[in-house]
Amino acid sequence: MSQDNLIKLRCKECKQINYHSTKNKKTLKEKIELKKHCRFCKKHTEHVEMKGK
């Protein structure tokens, strides 16, 4: 897995980084938003892509 394609997903409510994923940055220009389970909030919340380096 290329390091250039890795992204971090952060919970919108508690601001914790919960997931890592990949993204093709050449085809997807906007930030990814997914509804995933947050282990800190203990419920499903929106997770957004964090700002890169």
N, C-alpha and C positions, 0 to 999 in steps of 0.2 A: 504494500500500500504506500503510495507516494505521500510524502509529508505536505506537498503543495495542495493536495485535495482534502486534507483533514480539516474538519471544522468542529467547534465546541458548541453544544446546545445548552442554553441557560434558562432556568425557570423564570417566568415573568413575575411571579408572586414573591418568591423568597430569594431570587437572584443567585441561586446555587448552580454550579455547573454539574450536570447529571449525566450527560451523554456526549459521545464523540461519534461523528459520522463522516461520510465522504461526500464531496460535491464536485461536479465538473464545472469549474469556474469559467470555462470558455462559453458554455451554453447557458448557464444560469447566472444572471447578473444580480438579481434581487436576493435578499436574505431569505433563508428558509424559516418557516414557522410550522411547527408540528405540535399536535396535542399528544403528550406522553405522560407517563406516571412519574411523579416526583416523590422520592422516598423521604424527603424532608417535610413536605406539606402533607404527605400521605393521601394524595388524590391526583386525579388527572388534571393537568394544567397545560397552558400554552408554553412551549419552549421555543426560543428564538436563537438564531445563529449569533454567536458573539463576534465582536469586531476582531479582525485578524491582527497580526503582529505589527 
